[in-house]
Amino acid sequence: MLRVGSATIIPVADESLGVRSMSLYLETPDVKVLFDAGASLGPFRYGLPPHPEEFRALKRLREKILYYADRADIVTVSHYHRDHYTPPRASLYECTREKTFLDIYSGKTILAKSPSSSINFNQKRRAYVFFKALEESKSNAKVYFLDLDRVDFGETSIEGFLAVHGDERLGWVLCFKVYLRGEGVLVFMPDVQGPVSDEALSVLLNEGFKVAVIGGPPTYLEERSGKKLNKGLENFARALRVERFNIISHHILRDPEWREVVDTLAPDSNFHLYSEVAGLEFTPLEAYRRLLYEMDPPSKTYMESLRSGQLKCDDF
């Protein structure tokens, strides 16, 4: 837990806690916000499906997301990747039942990425399914597309802005600035991959937020080269040198050598992790999936059930 004046920030789920996510809870005297109520597992890493320990973490953190969703007035959808929102279907790799979608979004104010602009085809299709399910379920949710807009809740203001998801082919993400009595409390930047975007970097360098939550570069995906990745790494290093409470998350923590990457880029940087802020053990399970298989080989029954589609999240 992190206190910033009269605001409270609570990390809910991310790679440092064992799943793909950036879910974060914020409470001010005016409003309670759950950012990006999604969590998932990578179906394959090192040619291996998730280890049972990853499913146990997913089940535990899905329950935590549901707990904070129940408390929240607002739930955000920064973009339509399944580790950032909860789709309206049952899924083993997101640990959802049919009702999980409504448990999270019913009766909430949803601050969402527009489904009709600055979006690629796959996300547009998922967004259509998401909003169709909201409408058909009579969820009583209120939806605001916050791409370049601002909403006020008493003395708390939430402003949206767009940043590229590393590469335009992957679309854009909705980032959030939170102000309390006109002072910048939090900027939340999911999946900005550095950021690659110079406009997003400018926010981090120049706008004086007390806390920045930054989705780091995906160094686990490719050799540490390439124009987009290098740009993201360079901007990431510049952002971490700013004196404030920086929290790094997401793609970079899927790299087993992430700390070496950060230490090389910005040896004097100031950063924290979700696990640290939450007072929990650092458990980057996907990054060490191969090691998990070596140290604790899954049973034959588990592997057969996973391959046959018979495995359920409740089995863990």
matplotlib code that plots the C-alpha trace (Angstrom):
import matplotlib.pyplot as plt

x = [0.0, 1.2, -0.2, 0.0, -1.5, -5.2, -5.0, -4.2, -2.7, -2.8, -1.2, -3.5, -1.9, 1.1, 4.1, 6.0, 3.1, 2.9, 0.5, 0.2, -1.7, -1.2, -4.3, -4.1, -6.6, -6.7, -8.9, -9.3, -11.8, -14.1, -13.9, -12.6, -11.0, -9.8, -7.5, -7.6, -9.4, -7.8, -5.3, -4.1, -1.3, 0.8, -0.3, 3.2, 6.7, 9.9, 7.6, 5.8, 2.3, 1.7, 3.0, 0.4, 2.0, 1.0, -2.6, -2.6, -1.4, -3.9, -6.8, -5.6, -5.2, -8.5, -10.2, -8.3, -9.4, -13.0, -12.6, -11.4, -13.9, -16.7, -15.2, -14.7, -17.0, -15.0, -13.3, -11.1, -10.4, -7.2, -7.3, -8.7, -6.0, -7.2, -4.6, -6.2, -9.9, -12.2, -14.1, -17.6, -16.8, -15.4, -11.6, -9.0, -6.2, -8.0, -9.6, -13.1, -16.6, -19.5, -20.5, -17.1, -17.6, -20.8, -19.3, -16.7, -18.5, -22.2, -23.3, -19.9, -18.7, -16.4, -13.7, -12.8, -10.7, -12.8, -13.7, -14.0, -10.8, -7.1, -7.6, -6.6, -8.9, -8.4, -9.0, -12.0, -13.6, -13.0, -14.4, -17.6, -18.1, -17.4, -19.9, -22.5, -22.4, -22.7, -25.8, -27.5, -26.9, -28.6, -25.5, -26.5, -23.0, -22.2, -19.5, -17.3, -14.8, -12.0, -9.4, -9.0, -11.4, -11.6, -14.2, -14.5, -15.6, -15.7, -12.1, -10.7, -10.2, -9.3, -8.0, -7.3, -4.6, -3.5, -0.1, 1.0, 1.2, 4.8, 3.9, 0.9, 0.1, -0.9, -3.0, -3.1, -3.7, -5.7, -3.5, -4.8, -3.8, -5.3, -5.5, -6.6, -7.4, -5.5, -2.3, -1.0, -1.2, -0.8, -0.2, -1.0, 0.6, -0.2, 1.5, 3.4, 6.5, 8.9, 7.2, 7.9, 5.7, 7.5, 4.2, 3.9, 7.5, 6.8, 4.1, 6.6, 9.3, 7.4, 4.1, 5.2, 3.0, 4.0, 3.6, 4.1, 3.1, 4.9, 4.6, 8.2, 9.8, 9.2, 12.9, 11.8, 10.3, 13.4, 17.0, 17.7, 17.9, 15.4, 14.3, 11.1, 12.6, 15.7, 13.4, 11.4, 14.5, 16.0, 12.7, 12.3, 15.7, 14.9, 11.6, 13.3, 15.7, 12.9, 12.7, 9.3, 7.8, 8.2, 6.6, 7.7, 5.6, 4.4, 6.4, 9.9, 9.3, 8.7, 12.5, 14.5, 17.3, 15.1, 17.2, 20.4, 18.6, 17.4, 20.8, 22.6, 20.1, 19.8, 22.1, 21.1, 17.4, 14.6, 12.0, 9.7, 7.6, 4.0, 5.2, 7.3, 4.6, 2.1, 4.5, 4.6, 7.3, 8.6, 7.3, 7.8, 6.5, 6.3, 9.9, 11.0, 8.6, 11.4, 13.0, 9.6, 9.3, 12.8, 12.4, 8.8, 7.7, 3.9, 2.2, 1.2, -2.5, -2.1, -0.4, -3.1, -5.9, -4.5, -4.0, -7.5, -9.2, -10.6, -8.6, -10.6, -9.4, -11.3, -9.0, -6.3]
y = [0.0, 3.5, 6.7, 9.9, 12.7, 11.6, 9.1, 5.4, 3.2, -0.6, -2.9, -5.8, -7.9, -7.9, -10.0, -9.4, -11.2, -14.1, -13.2, -10.9, -7.8, -4.2, -4.1, -1.3, 0.2, 3.9, 5.4, 9.2, 10.9, 11.2, 8.0, 4.5, 3.3, -0.1, 0.3, -2.5, -5.4, -8.1, -10.9, -13.8, -16.3, -16.6, -19.9, -20.8, -19.7, -21.5, -23.9, -24.8, -24.2, -22.5, -24.4, -25.3, -22.7, -20.0, -21.2, -21.0, -17.4, -16.6, -17.9, -16.0, -12.7, -13.1, -13.3, -10.2, -8.3, -9.3, -8.0, -4.6, -4.5, -4.9, -1.9, 0.3, 3.0, 3.1, 0.3, 1.2, -0.5, 0.9, -1.4, -4.7, -7.2, -9.8, -9.1, -5.6, -6.3, -9.2, -10.6, -11.9, -15.6, -18.4, -18.9, -21.1, -18.7, -15.8, -17.8, -16.5, -18.0, -16.7, -14.4, -13.0, -10.3, -9.0, -9.4, -6.8, -4.4, -4.4, -1.1, 0.5, 3.6, 2.3, 4.6, 2.9, 3.2, 4.2, 1.1, 3.2, 5.2, 4.7, 0.9, -2.1, -4.8, -7.4, -5.0, -3.5, -7.0, -7.7, -4.3, -5.0, -8.3, -6.5, -3.7, -5.9, -8.2, -5.1, -4.0, -7.4, -8.2, -5.0, -4.4, -0.8, 0.3, 3.8, 4.0, 7.0, 6.9, 8.9, 8.9, 12.7, 13.7, 14.4, 13.5, 15.0, 13.3, 15.9, 17.2, 14.2, 14.5, 11.7, 12.7, 10.3, 10.5, 8.0, 6.4, 3.8, 0.2, 0.0, -0.4, 1.1, -2.4, -3.3, -0.2, 2.5, 2.4, 4.8, 6.2, 8.0, 11.1, 11.5, 14.8, 15.6, 19.2, 20.1, 18.3, 15.4, 12.3, 9.4, 8.8, 5.2, 4.1, 0.5, -1.3, 1.8, -0.3, 2.2, 4.4, 4.3, 7.4, 10.8, 12.4, 9.9, 10.5, 14.2, 13.6, 11.6, 14.2, 17.4, 17.1, 16.5, 13.5, 12.1, 8.5, 7.0, 3.4, 2.5, -0.5, -1.3, -2.4, -6.1, -7.2, -10.8, -10.9, -10.3, -9.5, -6.2, -4.4, -2.9, 0.7, 0.5, -1.5, 0.8, 3.9, 2.3, 1.5, 5.0, 6.6, 4.2, 5.1, 8.8, 8.3, 6.4, 9.2, 11.5, 12.0, 10.6, 7.3, 5.2, 1.8, -0.4, -3.2, -5.6, -6.7, -6.0, -8.3, -11.2, -11.1, -13.1, -10.6, -7.5, -6.1, -6.3, -4.4, -1.6, -1.4, -1.1, 1.5, 3.7, 2.6, 5.5, 5.1, 5.3, 2.5, 0.1, -3.0, -3.9, -6.8, -4.4, -1.8, -4.6, -6.0, -9.4, -11.7, -11.0, -14.0, -13.5, -16.9, -16.6, -15.4, -18.5, -21.1, -23.3, -23.4, -24.2, -27.2, -28.4, -27.9, -29.1, -31.1, -31.1, -34.5, -36.5, -36.1, -32.3, -32.2, -34.5, -32.5, -29.3, -30.7, -32.1, -29.0, -30.6, -28.5, -25.8, -22.9, -24.3, -27.3, -25.3]
z = [0.0, -0.8, 0.7, -1.3, 0.8, 1.2, -1.7, -1.3, -4.0, -3.8, -6.4, -7.2, -9.9, -12.3, -13.4, -10.1, -8.4, -10.9, -13.7, -16.8, -15.5, -14.4, -12.2, -9.6, -7.1, -6.2, -3.5, -2.9, -0.5, -3.6, -5.6, -5.7, -9.0, -10.2, -13.1, -15.7, -14.1, -16.1, -15.5, -17.7, -18.3, -21.4, -23.1, -24.0, -22.9, -23.7, -25.5, -22.2, -21.1, -17.6, -14.6, -11.9, -9.7, -12.3, -12.2, -8.4, -8.6, -11.3, -9.2, -6.1, -8.0, -9.9, -6.5, -5.5, -8.6, -7.8, -4.2, -5.4, -8.2, -5.6, -3.7, -6.7, -8.2, -11.4, -13.5, -16.4, -19.7, -21.1, -24.2, -25.3, -24.4, -22.0, -19.3, -19.1, -19.1, -18.3, -21.3, -21.1, -21.2, -19.2, -19.7, -18.0, -18.9, -17.3, -14.5, -15.4, -15.2, -17.3, -14.4, -13.7, -16.3, -14.6, -11.1, -12.2, -14.4, -13.4, -11.9, -12.4, -14.2, -16.9, -18.3, -21.5, -24.6, -27.6, -29.7, -32.9, -33.2, -32.8, -32.6, -34.6, -36.0, -33.2, -30.4, -32.2, -32.5, -28.8, -27.9, -29.9, -28.0, -24.7, -25.2, -26.8, -23.7, -21.4, -23.3, -23.5, -19.8, -18.7, -16.5, -15.5, -16.2, -17.3, -20.0, -20.8, -23.7, -22.1, -25.0, -24.9, -22.2, -18.5, -15.8, -12.3, -9.1, -6.4, -6.0, -7.9, -11.7, -14.1, -17.5, -20.4, -23.1, -25.8, -26.3, -28.9, -27.7, -28.7, -32.3, -34.3, -35.5, -31.9, -31.6, -28.9, -25.2, -22.9, -20.2, -17.1, -15.2, -11.7, -10.0, -6.4, -5.7, -8.9, -7.9, -10.0, -7.8, -10.3, -14.0, -15.0, -18.3, -19.2, -22.2, -23.4, -23.7, -22.4, -23.4, -27.1, -27.5, -27.1, -26.1, -23.2, -22.2, -22.1, -19.5, -17.4, -17.7, -17.4, -15.6, -12.0, -11.0, -7.6, -8.7, -12.1, -13.0, -16.2, -18.5, -19.4, -22.7, -23.9, -23.8, -23.5, -27.0, -29.1, -29.1, -27.4, -30.7, -33.2, -33.6, -31.5, -28.7, -28.5, -28.4, -25.6, -23.7, -24.1, -23.0, -20.1, -18.8, -19.0, -17.2, -14.3, -13.6, -12.6, -8.9, -7.9, -6.9, -10.1, -10.3, -13.2, -14.4, -17.0, -20.1, -18.8, -15.8, -18.2, -18.9, -16.3, -16.8, -16.3, -13.4, -15.4, -18.2, -15.8, -14.0, -17.4, -18.7, -15.7, -12.9, -10.6, -11.3, -8.8, -9.1, -7.2, -8.0, -7.4, -5.1, -3.1, -2.6, -1.7, 0.8, -0.9, -2.3, -5.8, -7.8, -11.6, -12.5, -16.3, -16.5, -14.7, -16.2, -17.5, -14.0, -12.4, -14.7, -13.8, -10.1, -9.8, -12.8, -13.3, -13.0, -16.1, -15.1, -15.1, -18.5, -20.0, -18.5, -19.9, -23.4, -23.4, -22.2, -19.1, -16.6, -14.7, -12.7, -9.7, -9.8, -8.2]

ax = plt.figure().add_subplot(projection="3d")
ax.plot(x, y, z, "-o")
ax.set_aspect("equal")
plt.show()
